[in-house]
Amino acid sequence: MSTEAVSMKGRTVQGGKLPEDRSFEVIVVGGGHAGCEAALAAARMGARTLLVNLLLDNAAMMPCNPSIGGPAKGHLTREIDALGGEQAAAADGSTIHIRMLNTSKGAAVRTLRAQCDLRDYHLWYRRACDGQPRLEVMQDQVTDLWVESGRVRGVRTRIGSVYEARAVILATGTFLGGKVHIGLTSFASGPLGQVSAEGLGASLREAGLKVGRLKTGTTPRIHAASVDWDVLERQDSAAEPYCFSHWGTPRVYTGYACHATRTNDETHRAIRDSLDRSPLFTGAIEGKGPRYCPSIEDRVVRFPDKESHLVFLEPVGRDSVEIYMQNFTTSLPFDAQVRMVRSLPGCGRARIMRPGYAIEYDFIPPTQLEPWLETKAIGGLFCAGQINGTSGYEEAAAQGILAGINAVLSTRKEEPLVIERSLGYMGVLVDDLVTRGTEEPYRMLTSRCEYRLLLRHDNADRRMAPLARRLGLLDDERWRVLQGRWDSLDRELERLKNTRIRDRRLLEKVLEGPETGSAEPGVTAADLLKRPGVTWEMVAEAAPPAARPDPEIVERVEIEIKYEGYVARQLSQVERMKRMDMVRIPGELDYSSVTGLLNESRQKLEAIRPRTLGQAGRISGVTPADIMLLEVFIERLRREMDHGRKEKKEE
C-alpha cells in the first residue's frame, strides 16, 4: 500500500504502509457455510487469508433446519468433499439421523440426507478454521469496501480497522441489512436474533453494484417434552451404514428419530383468520421468497383445495430439547403460531421455544458476476452464498469453495476454475446464477440438471477429485485412498466385461426371474448384469470374483454397467454442447450491430455479456434463431480478422 491516505465513504485513514498483520492475499467477509469453505480453500491453497465474522460463535450456523443433503443438495455436498471442502466431514461428525432418499428411483436422483447436531456441526467448522495454517479468524463487522481504479484493495471494519488484500470474498448470508418480521412487528436482526450487518450494503451500491432484497424464513421450535410422540408416525434412521465424505466411515445411527404429523382444517382456519396480520399478505415484506420452500400460510392460500400438508418434527441436537417443524415456515403473529402449532396431531400441548419468522436481506443479482464468481464491475471482488440469491447450506458451501479457489487463482494471475454443467451440480448452480439470474431465493434441484445421469452421488470423486489434486486441495494420503478405490472399481468392471458364462445351468439360475429374459451360453457377466432384476450378487454366483469387493464398489459397478448405454447418449449430448461452448464471443462485441436480434435478446445479451455461444443460448428469452444469427456474425468477424492479419503480414 502506498503512503497516500485511504478514503472510504468520506472517512480517511492516514499513514504509511499497512503493517503485516493487516495485509493479506485473500479476505473473506462472513463466517457462514460459504465463508468458511472459501476461507479454508484459500488457506489450503497457500494464500494468507483473513476470515472476518460478525460473531465467532455463529460460524457455519444452521438457523433453519440443521440438516445436510437431500435431492441435488446431497450431490453438492459430495462434490464439495471431493473438491477438498469441509461440509461432508462436518455433517458426518455431527449426524444423529441419516437416510438414503429416492431408493425406489433411478441412480441419478439417489442421495443422502442427514439430520445433524447443529452445535457439533458448528464446532467442527470452528475447529477447522481455528486450526487451519495461513488462516486468521477475526470477530468484527466489515462496513466498507476499499476500491481503487476498478479493483478491490481491502475492507474497513466497524471498529475502524483497515485490512488490505488482493482479493475479497463477500459471503454475508442473510445478515446484510437483515430485517426480521413476526406478524406486523419488524426489527433489524440477523437470523436467530443475531445482529444484522449494516453499512456494507450502502458501500456496495456506491461501488456501482446493483443490490436487491430477498426474503426467507424459518419455523417455530417447540419443546420436545410438550409433544405427544406416541400418536405420531415415527421415521428412524437407516439400518444401513452411511456417510457423506469419501474418506468417512459409514455408520448406523440410533436414538434419534423424526416424526410426521399433518395440518388439518383447524390449522388452515387459524392461518386464514390471521392473514390480515401477515407481513406477507399486507405488503410489509418487500423481498421475494423461495418458490420451492413457501411458508405454510402461502401454501394454504395458494392451494385452498388441499386438505392437509405434511409436517416433520425433527431433532436439532443430542443435548437439545428443541424440535424443528419442517415444512411449517411462518411469519404470522406469535399468538397465531401457538394456535396453528397446537392444532396439529401430537402437538396439542406444544410449547413454542422460538417463534417462526421471515427475514429480509440484501443480495447482489448474480448476473453481475463472471462464471468464476468475480464481480464484473470490481476486479478481485468475489461473492458466494446467499448474497448471490441462493438458499441452502449446500448451495452456499459450493459457491464458497469455488470463490475461495478462484480468489487465489486471481492473485496468481492464473486461469479461473469454471465447472462445466456436464461435470458437476456446482457448474449447473453457478451457470444458472450468472447466466439466468434469479428474482427469488434459488434452490438446487435435480430437475435443473440436464446431465444428471452423469452427475450422480456415487461418482462425485471421479469428477471432482482430479481438480482438487491439481489445485493442491487433496493430500497424498487422500489421493491414495481414491486411487485404490478406482482401481478396484475398474478391475471389477473389466472382469465382468471379460468373463463369459458358458454353463447353461448357472445361466438359467441367474435368469430365473420373470423379467430377466433369456440368454445363450457364452454371454458376458456384464451383459447379464444389464438385465432388469439381475443384481451383482446373482451374477457373482455364476461368475464369482477372486475376492469380494467392498459394498460401495459393488453398488458402483451395478450402476456403471446398467446405465452404460444411457450414459453414452448423455456424453454425446455433452460433446454437442461443448462445441457451442468453444465458440468464444468477443468481450467488446456490440450486439446492436447484429442484424435481426430480438430487442429482448439484445438487451439481455448486453446485460449479461456471455463469454461463449453456449452460455448465450442458456439465457432466458434468447431464442435458437438469435443464436444462429450470433454464430454467423461471430464467424464473419473471425474471417475479417483473419483476412486483416493476412494482409498486414503480406505488407
JOLIN-V885988 format. One record per pair of residues at least 24 apart in sequence whose C-alpha atoms are under 6 Angstrom apart, sorted by the first residue. I is the first residue (numbers start at 1). J is the second residue. D is the distance in Angstrom with one decimal. If there is no record, write none. Layout:
I:J:D, I:J:D
This chain:
22:163:4.8, 23:163:5.8, 23:164:4.7, 23:165:6.0, 24:48:5.5, 24:49:5.8, 24:165:4.8, 25:165:4.9, 25:166:5.2, 26:165:5.5, 26:167:4.9, 26:168:5.7, 27:168:4.7, 28:168:5.9, 28:169:4.7, 29:170:5.0, 29:171:5.6, 30:171:5.0, 30:172:4.9, 31:59:5.0, 32:59:5.4, 32:60:4.2, 33:60:4.8, 33:396:5.9, 33:397:5.0, 34:171:5.9, 34:384:6.0, 34:385:5.4, 34:396:4.7, 34:397:4.3, 34:400:4.0, 35:171:5.2, 35:400:5.9, 37:397:5.9, 37:400:5.1, 37:401:4.9, 38:400:4.4, 38:401:4.6, 38:403:6.0, 38:404:4.0, 41:401:5.8, 41:404:5.4, 42:404:4.9, 42:405:5.9, 42:408:6.0, 43:134:5.4, 43:135:5.6, 45:472:5.9, 48:134:5.0, 49:135:4.9, 50:135:5.9, 50:136:4.9, 50:137:5.9, 51:137:4.8, 52:138:4.9, 52:139:5.8, 53:139:5.0, 53:140:5.8, 54:139:5.6, 54:140:5.2, 54:141:5.2, 55:139:5.6, 56:139:5.8, 59:122:5.9, 60:122:5.3, 61:122:5.9, 64:218:5.6, 66:116:5.5, 66:118:5.5, 66:316:6.0, 67:114:5.5, 67:115:4.4, 67:116:5.4, 68:113:5.7, 68:114:5.3, 69:112:5.7, 69:113:4.2, 70:112:5.8, 70:113:4.7, 72:444:5.9, 72:445:5.2, 72:446:5.1, 73:394:5.7, 74:111:5.6, 74:112:5.7, 75:457:5.1, 79:460:5.3, 80:398:6.0, 82:461:5.0, 82:464:5.4, 82:465:4.9, 83:464:5.3, 83:465:5.4, 83:468:4.7, 84:468:5.9, 84:473:5.1, 84:474:5.9, 88:244:5.2, 88:245:4.9, 89:245:5.6, 90:121:5.5, 90:124:5.6, 92:243:5.9, 94:120:5.2, 94:121:5.3, 97:237:4.9, 97:253:5.9, 98:237:5.2, 99:237:5.9, 99:238:5.1, 108:452:5.7, 108:453:4.8, 108:456:5.1, 111:457:5.8, 117:316:5.5, 117:317:3.9, 118:317:6.0, 143:199:4.9, 143:200:4.4, 144:200:5.3, 144:203:5.4, 150:378:5.1, 151:378:5.0, 151:379:4.4, 152:380:5.6, 152:381:6.0, 167:380:4.6, 167:381:5.9, 167:407:5.8, 168:381:5.0, 169:381:6.0, 169:382:4.5, 169:383:5.4, 170:383:4.7, 171:384:5.1, 171:385:5.8, 173:386:4.8, 173:387:5.8, 174:361:5.3, 176:361:5.6, 176:362:5.4, 177:361:5.2, 177:362:5.7, 178:360:5.6, 178:361:4.5, 179:359:5.4, 179:360:5.1, 180:358:5.7, 180:359:4.4, 181:357:5.7, 181:358:5.1, 182:331:4.9, 182:332:5.8, 182:333:5.4, 182:357:5.2, 183:277:5.6, 183:278:5.2, 183:279:5.8, 183:331:5.8, 183:332:4.5, 183:333:3.9, 184:277:5.9, 184:279:5.8, 211:363:5.7, 211:364:4.8, 212:362:5.6, 212:363:5.3, 213:287:4.8, 213:361:5.5, 213:362:4.7, 213:363:5.9, 214:287:4.0, 214:288:5.1, 214:360:5.6, 214:361:5.7, 215:287:4.9, 215:288:5.4, 215:289:4.7, 215:359:5.5, 215:360:4.3, 216:289:5.5, 216:358:5.7, 216:359:5.5, 217:357:5.6, 217:358:4.0, 217:359:5.7, 218:329:4.8, 218:356:5.3, 218:357:5.7, 219:325:5.9, 219:328:5.5, 219:329:4.1, 219:330:5.8, 219:356:4.2, 220:354:5.6, 220:355:4.4, 220:356:4.1, 221:322:5.8, 221:323:5.3, 221:324:5.0, 221:352:5.7, 221:353:5.5, 221:354:5.1, 222:322:5.6, 222:323:5.2, 222:351:5.4, 222:352:4.3, 222:353:5.3, 223:321:5.6, 223:322:5.1, 223:351:5.6, 224:321:5.2, 224:322:6.0, 224:323:6.0, 226:349:5.7, 226:350:4.7, 227:346:5.7, 227:347:5.2, 227:350:5.6, 228:346:4.6, 231:346:5.9, 232:260:5.9, 233:259:5.4, 233:260:5.1, 234:259:4.5, 235:259:5.7, 258:313:5.8, 258:314:4.8, 259:312:5.6, 259:313:5.2, 260:311:5.8, 260:312:4.5, 261:311:5.3, 262:309:5.5, 262:310:4.6, 262:311:5.4, 263:308:4.9, 263:309:5.3, 263:344:5.7, 264:308:5.2, 267:340:5.0, 267:343:5.5, 270:340:5.9, 278:332:5.2, 288:440:5.4, 289:440:5.8, 290:440:5.6, 290:441:4.9, 295:329:4.6, 295:330:5.2, 296:328:5.3, 296:329:5.7, 296:330:6.0, 330:356:5.4, 330:357:5.8, 331:356:5.8, 331:357:4.3, 331:358:5.2, 363:387:4.3, 363:388:5.9, 363:389:6.0, 364:388:5.5, 366:433:5.5, 366:434:5.2, 366:437:5.5, 367:434:4.3, 367:437:5.2, 367:608:5.8, 369:434:5.8, 372:418:5.7, 389:441:5.2, 390:441:4.8, 390:442:4.3, 391:441:5.4, 391:442:5.7, 391:443:5.6, 422:451:5.9, 424:455:5.9, 435:619:5.6, 436:619:5.3, 436:620:5.9, 489:553:5.7, 496:525:4.9, 496:526:4.9, 497:524:5.9, 497:526:4.9, 499:524:5.4, 499:525:5.8, 500:524:4.2, 506:542:5.4, 510:538:5.6, 530:562:4.5, 580:613:5.5, 580:614:4.6, 581:612:5.3, 581:613:5.7, 581:614:4.4, 583:612:5.5, 583:613:5.6, 584:611:6.0, 584:612:4.4, 585:611:5.4, 585:612:5.2, 597:626:5.6
